[in-house]
Amino acid sequence: PARGAPREQPACEAGRKLTLQDDPVFQPKKYQKNVEEDPECARDALWGPWRRELMAAEQERRIDLAYEKTMEWGLENATLVDEQAKICIMGLISLQYLFSQFLHQEV
């Protein structure tokens, strides 16, 4: 706060009951906005173009595209997967779906 401005008091100091919204665990995560506002990841430079390419591809080609991008983007590394999950969780779910579908149908 600005100098001389009144300091915002926590709920318990302000004389009101605490709610779940006061608990940091229940605060929206920084990456939640991506899921809510751009689930297609159209704004992301990696995921947006890949999604369009994937949707335009023949069904039989989609697993190849999924594997290519997994390797190209280093997604065999769990740390990178965690970071990408903050950017495009639906893209990662799509990759996993394609791998699962392939394993059930082809293997």
Residue pairs with C-beta under 8 A, 6 or more apart in sequence:
1 7
1 8
10 22
11 17
11 18
11 19
11 22
12 18
20 26
21 27
30 86
31 85
31 86
31 87
31 89
34 41
34 86
34 87
34 88
34 89
35 89
35 90
38 44
39 90
40 48
40 51
40 90
41 47
41 48
41 51
41 87
41 88
41 90
41 91
42 48
42 51
44 87
44 88
46 73
46 87
46 88
47 87
47 88
47 91
50 65
50 69
50 91
51 91
51 94
53 65
54 62
54 65
54 66
54 94
57 65
62 98
63 98
63 99
63 101
63 102
66 94
66 95
66 98
66 99
67 99
69 75
69 95
70 76
70 95
73 80
73 84
74 80
75 81
75 84
75 92
75 95
81 92
84 91
84 92
85 92
